[in-house]
Amino acid sequence: MNLYISASNRKHNSYNLLNKLRNENDIFLSLADLDIKYCIGCNTCQKNAGN
């Protein structure tokens, strides 16, 4: 079993290549499939870092 990770937020070259390389027992994770929001600079992470 192998783990393939596509860290690009687009489904293009690396996504297609890794998807073709994997077998049915392999795990394929893609950031393009996740709903990740970009930082908006609200500094909430800084405020919560001390907790």
C-alpha positions in Angstrom: 0.0 0.0 0.0 1.3 3.4 -0.9 0.2 6.9 0.0 0.0 9.5 -2.8 -0.6 13.2 -1.9 -1.3 15.9 -4.4 -0.7 19.2 -2.7 -1.8 21.4 -5.6 -5.2 23.1 -5.3 -5.8 22.3 -9.0 -6.5 19.0 -10.8 -4.0 19.1 -13.6 -0.7 17.4 -14.3 0.5 16.1 -10.9 -3.1 15.1 -10.0 -3.6 13.1 -13.2 -0.1 11.5 -12.9 -0.6 10.4 -9.3 -4.1 9.2 -10.0 -2.8 7.0 -12.9 0.1 5.6 -10.8 -2.0 4.3 -7.9 -3.4 0.9 -7.5 -6.8 0.1 -5.9 -5.1 -0.6 -2.5 -3.3 2.7 -2.5 -4.4 5.9 -0.8 -4.7 9.0 -2.8 -5.2 12.4 -1.0 -5.7 15.6 -3.0 -6.0 19.1 -1.5 -8.1 20.0 -4.5 -10.9 17.7 -3.1 -10.9 19.6 0.2 -12.7 22.8 1.1 -9.7 24.8 2.4 -10.1 28.5 2.9 -7.3 30.9 2.4 -6.0 33.1 5.2 -7.9 36.3 5.5 -5.6 37.9 8.0 -8.0 38.0 11.0 -5.3 37.0 13.5 -7.6 34.6 15.3 -4.8 31.9 15.2 -2.4 34.4 16.9 -5.0 35.1 19.6 -5.7 31.4 20.3 -2.0 30.4 20.2 -1.5 31.1 23.9 -4.5 28.9 25.0 
